[in-house]
């Protein structure tokens, strides 16, 4: 029996999100108009279309039920991350890109992947550059809200451990959720403003400061230069952006609690300990190799290692060097770090630290049971016993993650891509990292030379990774569409 699913709550939310997205087009439109750049018209036309369709969806969804059920939540999450890039691509398409390239760029922006098909960024219109940054900024905020509301509700890959009390009870949901979302938005804006101010003090122009602050806190990685942050060759800029990326990988709820005077939660959180510890060990190891084997000066090795390791692990995708040219260990380490990501509830992507913690605890308990079959051993996460069902969900996530990377790699190889490009392209798309490895899609290149079919596959990979696999794959089950 075909489902009698009520689509009105879904179209209502998407309509409002389209109105917000269209409102975001005002900023690049005003900038282009102020600078007498004719590209302001593409934002006017695109914004008008978005407003029309958004308003139509809101008006036709009047009378929709106040809440949403589980199937509607799955459908809403997928539809949001498909419809918004489709409309966000319009200004890029009207500005001269093919729609395939425009959609790829928009999907990469909203999912904060950072992979780009655009060349000549140094001479690109300011409105287009700003729009790319706005997309990643909005996408980063959306990811935080999704990680706190939708994914725990859907019990995706162990995310049920991060359910927030404000979203658990229907009778409390509106005031508490609104207050929490408002507080998170305020913190997000404050961090962006602070980062922009520091970059401006470090010597960047006001425009570059704002654009890079948006994509730093969102751990997105879109730059205003073809050579990314390396084009500025400014050590202080590298330090500030590195710090911003690290902050972007920390759970925003913990940051919010710290701002409100409860820093103990942040300091005692084991996920943060693992995140910072993994980052520190990786930076020291890569820096040591660059110093000992690639003839870098010690401070230069530390500077390049800290920036690029943080960028890859958090999935930001900035670069200050072509790390493909580094020898041996650093390239392998960066490839492995593409899988890691930051903390749950942050703007980062990939597998995320907490899943490695749970996998480690599960393996540790299993090894102890081998030695003491009658012993009682309990896996812990963050000083608390891990809930029943979470280890299984995490192990299933790991399996699907690797399987998805394998299938996407084979699909890209069938299109004629070499192994390094296909494999690193699949991993960087599903992990939402940005640049891959190899001369084509590495930090010194971009995704423009790839065939259109490969770009659509990679865009699907970005969606799959950003929505944590299960959220997308569940729609492929026939049972989902039946009552």
C-alpha positions as CSV (number, residue, x, y, z in Angstrom):
1,X,0.0,0.0,0.0
2,X,1.4,3.4,-1.0
3,X,1.9,5.7,1.9
4,X,-0.6,8.4,2.8
5,X,2.3,10.6,4.0
6,X,1.2,14.2,4.6
7,X,3.8,16.4,2.8
8,X,2.5,19.7,4.1
9,X,4.8,20.0,7.2
10,X,7.7,19.2,4.9
11,X,6.8,21.8,2.2
12,X,6.0,24.4,4.9
13,X,9.5,24.1,6.4
14,X,11.2,24.1,3.1
15,X,9.2,27.1,2.0
16,X,10.4,29.1,5.0
17,X,14.0,27.9,4.4
18,X,13.7,29.1,0.8
19,X,12.6,32.5,2.0
20,X,15.6,32.7,4.3
21,X,18.0,31.6,1.4
22,X,16.5,34.1,-0.9
23,X,16.9,36.8,1.8
24,X,20.6,35.8,2.0
25,X,20.9,36.8,-1.7
26,X,20.3,40.4,-0.7
27,X,23.8,40.7,0.7
28,X,25.8,39.8,-2.4
29,X,23.2,41.8,-4.5
30,X,23.8,44.9,-2.5
31,X,27.6,44.5,-2.6
32,X,27.6,44.1,-6.4
33,X,25.2,47.0,-6.9
34,X,27.3,49.2,-4.7
35,X,30.4,48.4,-6.7
36,X,28.5,48.9,-10.0
37,X,29.0,45.2,-10.9
38,X,26.2,44.0,-13.3
39,X,26.1,40.6,-11.6
40,X,23.7,42.1,-9.0
41,X,21.0,41.3,-11.5
42,X,21.6,37.5,-11.2
43,X,20.9,37.7,-7.4
44,X,17.8,39.9,-8.0
45,X,16.3,37.4,-10.4
46,X,17.3,34.3,-8.4
47,X,16.1,35.9,-5.1
48,X,12.8,36.8,-6.8
49,X,12.3,33.2,-7.9
50,X,13.2,31.8,-4.5
51,X,10.8,34.2,-2.8
52,X,8.0,33.3,-5.2
53,X,8.4,29.5,-4.8
54,X,9.1,29.8,-1.0
55,X,6.0,31.9,-0.4
56,X,3.9,29.6,-2.6
57,X,5.0,26.5,-0.6
58,X,4.3,28.3,2.7
59,X,0.8,29.5,1.6
60,X,-0.2,26.1,0.1
61,X,0.9,24.3,3.3
62,X,-1.4,26.3,5.6
63,X,-3.2,24.1,8.1
64,X,-0.4,21.6,8.3
65,X,-0.1,19.7,11.6
66,X,2.2,21.4,14.2
67,X,4.5,18.4,14.6
68,X,6.2,15.9,12.3
69,X,6.5,12.2,12.5
70,X,9.6,10.0,11.9
71,X,9.1,9.6,8.1
72,X,8.4,13.2,7.6
73,X,11.6,14.0,9.5
74,X,13.6,11.8,7.1
75,X,11.9,13.3,4.1
76,X,12.3,16.9,5.3
77,X,16.1,16.4,6.0
78,X,16.8,15.1,2.5
79,X,14.5,17.5,0.7
80,X,16.1,20.4,2.4
81,X,19.6,19.5,1.4
82,X,18.4,19.0,-2.2
83,X,16.0,21.9,-2.8
84,X,18.2,24.5,-1.2
85,X,21.3,23.8,-3.4
86,X,19.1,23.6,-6.5
87,X,17.9,27.2,-5.8
88,X,21.3,28.4,-4.5
89,X,22.8,27.3,-7.8
90,X,20.7,29.8,-9.8
91,X,23.0,32.9,-9.3
92,X,26.0,30.9,-10.3
93,X,24.2,29.5,-13.3
94,X,23.0,32.9,-14.5
95,X,26.5,34.2,-13.9
96,X,27.9,31.8,-16.6
97,X,28.5,28.4,-15.1
98,X,26.7,25.3,-16.5
99,X,24.0,24.2,-14.2
100,X,26.0,21.0,-13.4
101,X,28.9,23.1,-12.2
102,X,26.6,25.6,-10.4
103,X,24.8,22.8,-8.6
104,X,28.1,21.1,-7.7
105,X,29.4,24.4,-6.3
106,X,26.1,25.1,-4.4
107,X,26.0,21.6,-2.9
108,X,29.6,21.8,-1.9
109,X,28.9,25.1,-0.3
110,X,25.8,24.2,1.7
111,X,27.3,20.9,2.8
112,X,30.5,22.9,3.8
113,X,32.5,20.5,1.6
114,X,34.6,23.2,0.0
115,X,35.3,21.4,-3.3
116,X,35.1,23.9,-6.2
117,X,34.9,23.9,-10.0
118,X,35.5,27.7,-10.2
119,X,38.7,29.1,-11.6
120,X,39.9,32.7,-11.7
121,X,38.6,33.4,-8.2
122,X,41.1,36.3,-7.8
123,X,39.2,38.2,-10.5
124,X,35.7,36.9,-9.8
125,X,32.9,39.4,-9.0
126,X,32.7,40.1,-5.3
127,X,29.0,39.2,-5.2
128,X,29.7,35.6,-6.4
129,X,32.6,35.2,-3.9
130,X,30.4,36.5,-1.1
131,X,27.5,34.2,-2.1
132,X,29.8,31.2,-1.8
133,X,30.8,32.2,1.7
134,X,27.2,32.9,2.7
135,X,26.2,29.4,1.5
136,X,28.8,27.8,3.7
137,X,28.0,30.0,6.6
138,X,24.3,29.1,6.4
139,X,25.2,25.5,5.8
140,X,27.4,25.4,8.9
141,X,24.6,26.8,11.1
142,X,22.1,24.4,9.6
143,X,24.4,21.4,10.3
144,X,24.6,22.4,14.0
145,X,20.8,22.6,14.3
146,X,20.4,19.3,12.4
147,X,22.9,17.6,14.7
148,X,21.0,18.8,17.8
149,X,17.4,18.1,16.6
150,X,16.9,15.8,13.6
151,X,19.8,13.3,13.8
152,X,19.3,12.4,17.5
153,X,15.6,12.0,16.8
154,X,16.3,9.7,13.9
155,X,18.9,7.7,15.9
156,X,21.4,8.0,13.1
157,X,24.7,6.2,13.7
158,X,24.7,6.6,17.5
159,X,23.6,10.2,17.5
160,X,20.8,9.4,19.9
161,X,23.4,9.9,22.7
162,X,23.3,13.6,22.0
163,X,19.6,14.3,22.4
164,X,19.0,17.7,23.9
165,X,16.3,18.0,26.6
166,X,14.9,21.1,24.9
167,X,13.8,19.0,21.9
168,X,12.5,16.0,23.7
169,X,9.1,17.0,24.9
170,X,6.5,18.2,22.4
171,X,4.8,20.5,24.9
172,X,8.1,22.3,25.6
173,X,9.6,22.2,22.1
174,X,8.7,25.7,20.9
175,X,9.9,28.0,23.6
176,X,13.0,25.9,24.5
177,X,14.0,25.1,21.0
178,X,13.6,28.7,20.0
179,X,15.7,29.9,22.9
180,X,18.4,27.4,22.2
181,X,18.5,28.1,18.5
182,X,18.6,31.8,19.2
183,X,21.5,31.4,21.6
184,X,23.4,29.2,19.1
185,X,22.8,31.7,16.3
186,X,24.1,34.5,18.6
187,X,27.3,32.5,19.4
188,X,27.8,31.6,15.7
189,X,27.5,35.3,14.7
190,X,29.9,36.4,17.5
191,X,32.5,33.8,16.6
192,X,32.3,34.9,12.9
193,X,32.6,38.6,13.8
194,X,35.5,37.9,16.1
195,X,37.3,35.9,13.5
196,X,36.7,38.6,10.8
197,X,38.0,41.3,13.1
198,X,41.2,39.3,13.9
199,X,41.8,38.7,10.2
200,X,41.3,42.4,9.4
201,X,43.9,43.3,12.1
202,X,46.2,40.7,10.6
203,X,46.2,42.6,7.3
204,X,43.4,41.2,5.1
205,X,40.9,43.5,3.5
206,X,37.5,43.9,5.0
207,X,36.0,41.8,2.2
208,X,38.5,39.0,2.5
209,X,38.2,39.0,6.3
210,X,34.4,38.6,6.3
211,X,34.4,36.0,3.5
212,X,37.1,33.9,5.2
213,X,35.6,34.3,8.7
214,X,32.3,32.9,7.4
215,X,33.9,29.8,5.9
216,X,36.4,29.3,8.7
217,X,33.8,29.0,11.5
218,X,31.6,26.9,9.2
219,X,34.7,24.7,8.5
220,X,33.7,25.1,4.9
221,X,36.9,26.2,3.1
222,X,35.7,28.4,0.3
223,X,38.3,31.1,-0.4
224,X,38.4,34.2,-2.5
225,X,41.7,33.1,-4.1
226,X,42.6,30.3,-6.4
227,X,45.6,29.5,-4.2
228,X,43.3,29.5,-1.1
229,X,44.7,31.0,2.1
230,X,48.3,30.3,0.8
231,X,47.8,33.3,-1.5
232,X,48.1,35.7,1.5
233,X,51.4,34.1,2.7
234,X,50.7,35.6,6.2
235,X,51.7,33.7,9.3
236,X,49.2,35.5,11.5
237,X,46.4,34.8,9.1
238,X,47.3,31.1,9.2
239,X,47.3,31.1,13.0
240,X,43.9,32.9,13.3
241,X,42.2,30.6,10.7
242,X,43.8,27.5,12.3
243,X,42.3,28.6,15.7
244,X,39.0,29.3,14.0
245,X,38.9,25.8,12.4
246,X,39.7,24.2,15.8
247,X,36.9,26.1,17.5
248,X,34.5,25.1,14.6
249,X,35.2,21.4,15.4
250,X,34.1,21.7,19.1
251,X,30.5,21.0,20.1
252,X,28.7,24.3,20.0
253,X,26.5,23.4,23.0
254,X,29.7,23.1,25.1
255,X,31.0,26.4,23.7
256,X,27.6,28.0,24.6
257,X,27.8,26.6,28.1
258,X,31.4,27.9,28.4
259,X,30.3,31.4,27.4
260,X,27.5,31.2,30.0
261,X,30.1,30.5,32.7
262,X,30.1,26.7,32.8
263,X,33.5,25.9,31.3
264,X,33.8,22.7,33.3
265,X,31.7,20.8,30.8
266,X,34.1,21.6,28.0
267,X,37.2,20.8,30.0
268,X,35.8,17.4,31.2
269,X,34.4,16.3,27.9
270,X,36.3,13.2,26.6
271,X,35.2,13.8,23.0
272,X,37.0,17.2,23.1
273,X,40.0,15.5,24.7
274,X,40.2,12.9,21.9
275,X,39.6,15.6,19.2
276,X,42.4,17.9,20.5
277,X,44.7,15.0,21.3
278,X,44.3,13.5,17.8
279,X,44.9,16.9,16.3
280,X,48.0,17.6,18.4
281,X,49.6,14.2,17.7
282,X,49.0,14.5,14.0
283,X,50.4,18.1,13.8
284,X,53.5,17.1,15.7
285,X,54.1,14.0,13.6
286,X,53.6,15.8,10.2
287,X,55.7,18.8,11.3
288,X,58.5,16.5,12.5
289,X,58.5,14.7,9.1
290,X,58.6,18.0,7.2
291,X,61.5,19.2,9.3
292,X,63.6,16.0,9.3
293,X,62.9,14.7,5.7
294,X,61.6,17.6,3.6
295,X,64.1,20.2,4.8
296,X,61.5,22.6,6.2
297,X,62.7,25.1,8.9
298,X,61.2,23.9,12.2
299,X,58.8,26.9,12.6
300,X,57.8,26.7,9.0
301,X,57.2,23.0,9.3
302,X,55.0,23.6,12.4
303,X,53.1,26.4,10.6
304,X,52.3,24.4,7.5
305,X,51.5,21.2,9.4
306,X,49.2,22.9,11.9
307,X,47.2,24.6,9.3
308,X,46.8,21.8,6.7
309,X,46.3,19.0,9.3
310,X,43.6,21.0,11.0
311,X,42.0,21.9,7.7
312,X,41.8,18.3,6.5
313,X,40.8,16.8,9.8
314,X,38.0,19.3,10.4
315,X,36.9,19.0,6.7
316,X,37.5,22.7,6.1
317,X,39.5,22.3,2.9
318,X,41.7,25.4,3.0
319,X,45.3,24.9,2.0
320,X,48.5,26.9,2.4
321,X,50.7,24.5,0.5
322,X,50.4,21.8,-2.1
323,X,50.7,18.8,0.3
324,X,50.7,16.5,-2.7
325,X,54.3,17.6,-3.2
326,X,55.2,16.4,0.4
327,X,56.9,13.1,0.5
328,X,55.7,9.9,2.1
329,X,54.1,10.0,5.5
330,X,52.3,13.4,5.5
331,X,50.2,12.6,2.5
332,X,49.2,9.2,4.0
333,X,48.4,10.9,7.3
334,X,46.3,13.6,5.6
335,X,44.4,10.9,3.7
336,X,43.6,9.0,6.9
337,X,42.6,12.2,8.7
338,X,39.9,12.8,6.0
339,X,37.9,10.1,7.6
340,X,38.2,11.4,11.2
341,X,36.4,14.8,11.5
342,X,35.7,16.7,14.6
343,X,33.1,16.5,17.4
344,X,29.4,15.8,17.2
345,X,27.4,19.0,17.4
346,X,30.1,21.0,15.6
347,X,30.2,22.2,12.0
348,X,32.7,19.5,11.0
349,X,32.0,16.3,9.0
350,X,33.3,12.8,8.3
351,X,33.0,9.9,10.8
352,X,33.5,12.1,13.9
353,X,35.5,11.5,17.0
354,X,32.8,10.1,19.2
355,X,32.3,7.1,16.9
356,X,36.0,6.2,17.2
357,X,35.7,6.4,20.9
358,X,32.7,4.0,20.9
359,X,34.4,1.6,18.6
360,X,37.5,1.7,20.8
361,X,35.4,1.0,23.9
362,X,33.5,-1.8,22.2
363,X,36.8,-3.4,21.1
364,X,38.4,-3.0,24.5
365,X,35.4,-4.7,26.2
366,X,35.4,-7.6,23.6
367,X,39.2,-8.2,24.2
368,X,38.6,-8.3,28.0
369,X,35.8,-10.8,27.5
370,X,38.1,-13.1,25.6
371,X,40.4,-13.2,28.6
372,X,37.6,-13.4,31.2
373,X,34.6,-14.9,29.5
374,X,32.5,-14.7,32.7
375,X,33.5,-11.2,33.6
376,X,31.1,-8.2,33.4
377,X,32.6,-5.3,31.4
378,X,30.7,-2.1,30.5
379,X,31.8,0.3,27.7
380,X,31.8,3.9,28.7
381,X,31.6,7.2,26.8
382,X,32.1,10.5,28.6
383,X,32.2,8.8,32.0
384,X,28.8,7.2,31.4
385,X,27.8,3.7,30.3
386,X,27.0,3.6,26.5
387,X,23.3,3.1,25.8
388,X,22.1,-0.2,24.4
389,X,22.0,-0.2,20.7
390,X,24.6,2.5,20.2
391,X,27.7,0.3,19.5
392,X,25.7,-1.6,16.9
393,X,24.5,1.6,15.3
394,X,28.1,2.9,15.2
395,X,29.5,-0.3,13.7
396,X,26.8,-0.2,11.1
397,X,27.7,3.4,10.3
398,X,31.4,2.4,9.9
399,X,30.5,-0.4,7.5
400,X,28.2,1.8,5.4
401,X,30.8,4.6,5.3
402,X,33.5,2.4,3.9
403,X,31.1,0.6,1.6
404,X,29.8,4.0,0.3
405,X,33.4,5.2,-0.3
406,X,34.2,1.9,-2.2
407,X,31.1,2.1,-4.4
408,X,31.6,5.8,-5.2
409,X,35.3,5.1,-6.0
410,X,34.3,2.3,-8.4
411,X,31.6,4.5,-10.1
412,X,34.2,7.3,-10.6
413,X,36.7,4.8,-12.0
414,X,34.1,3.6,-14.5
415,X,34.0,7.2,-15.8
416,X,37.7,7.1,-16.6
417,X,39.2,8.7,-13.5
418,X,42.5,7.3,-12.3
419,X,42.6,5.4,-8.9
420,X,44.1,8.2,-6.8
421,X,41.6,10.8,-8.2
422,X,38.6,8.4,-7.9
423,X,39.5,7.2,-4.4
424,X,40.4,10.6,-2.9
425,X,37.5,12.2,-4.7
426,X,35.1,9.7,-3.2
427,X,36.5,10.1,0.3
428,X,36.7,13.9,0.2
429,X,33.1,14.1,-1.0
430,X,31.6,11.7,1.5
431,X,33.8,13.2,4.3
432,X,32.9,16.7,3.1
433,X,36.6,17.7,3.1
434,X,37.1,19.6,-0.1
435,X,40.4,19.0,-2.0
436,X,41.5,15.5,-2.7
437,X,44.8,14.0,-3.7
438,X,46.5,13.9,-7.1
439,X,47.3,16.7,-9.6
440,X,43.7,17.1,-10.8
441,X,41.7,17.6,-7.6
442,X,44.5,18.2,-5.1
443,X,45.0,21.5,-3.3
444,X,46.8,22.9,-6.4
445,X,43.9,22.0,-8.7
446,X,40.1,21.8,-8.6
447,X,37.2,19.7,-9.8
448,X,36.5,21.6,-13.0
449,X,38.2,19.1,-15.4
450,X,36.1,16.1,-14.2
451,X,33.2,15.0,-16.5
452,X,29.7,16.1,-15.6
453,X,28.6,12.6,-14.6
454,X,31.5,12.6,-12.0
455,X,30.3,15.9,-10.6
456,X,26.8,14.7,-10.1
457,X,28.1,11.5,-8.4
458,X,30.3,13.6,-6.1
459,X,27.4,16.0,-5.3
460,X,25.4,12.9,-4.2
461,X,28.4,11.8,-2.2
462,X,28.5,15.2,-0.4
463,X,24.8,14.8,0.4
464,X,25.3,11.3,1.6
465,X,28.1,12.3,3.9
466,X,26.6,15.4,5.2
467,X,23.3,13.6,6.2
468,X,25.2,10.8,7.8
469,X,24.4,8.0,5.3
470,X,21.4,6.4,7.0
471,X,19.2,9.5,6.5
472,X,19.6,9.3,2.7
473,X,19.7,5.5,2.3
474,X,16.5,4.9,4.3
475,X,14.5,6.6,1.5
476,X,15.7,3.9,-0.9
477,X,13.8,1.2,1.1
478,X,10.3,0.4,-0.4
479,X,9.0,0.0,3.2
480,X,9.6,3.8,3.8
481,X,6.9,4.6,1.2
482,X,4.3,2.2,2.5
483,X,2.0,2.4,5.4
